[in-house]
Amino acid sequence: MDLQLFKQSLSSPQPPSGTSVYLLALWEDGKGNWEQSHNLIQDLTDKTAAWIHAYLHRKEGDIWNADYWYSKAGRKRPSVSLEEEWETITEFCINN
């Protein structure tokens, strides 16, 4: 799968089969289901989950909380658009 196919799957009622929890959280967010995305990722403790968690709080506008999660992910808050960050994280999750 690549980013374009993943983005196309957002028009489907179900995520692609075999989708990781990371991609599932990004898929839910891409469908406008912020709460469901957050529920999927909030209790995971690895750096990829922390990055997605940070992005979600940035999107929510809770910058202090976002910065906390970026720190947990070993990253800094990016200056790119939310859409660009979503794509970057999605590509990372597809390829790792």
Steps between C-alpha positions, in 0.01 A plus 500: 500500500610858441373836618273551199326164549467566873342839431261338251394253771357793696197487271432139604291406803776269630877547526730285286535148639804438714527867595727562800363685801708802393352509152155426639529807726610711203221354287241590764643852523496527122130413509436775753479270802747680729359343817522144364854568375602632841340201677703260285835666567484661844605198707790386280844590630736480202641795305281450193187509714632809680554672163143428391375606843695827467355564153148440630542749783655751261197457278275546801680827580640376832856609427639446850379140497620455141847619593508254790424212260747626238761487775400140582535420129848656489378768258423869487169649391526551123424825321321324213123482455301235683431330166872485421576358842223241466650393167852484645389286793290279274789440261725418795246249632451342157876454457588384853 
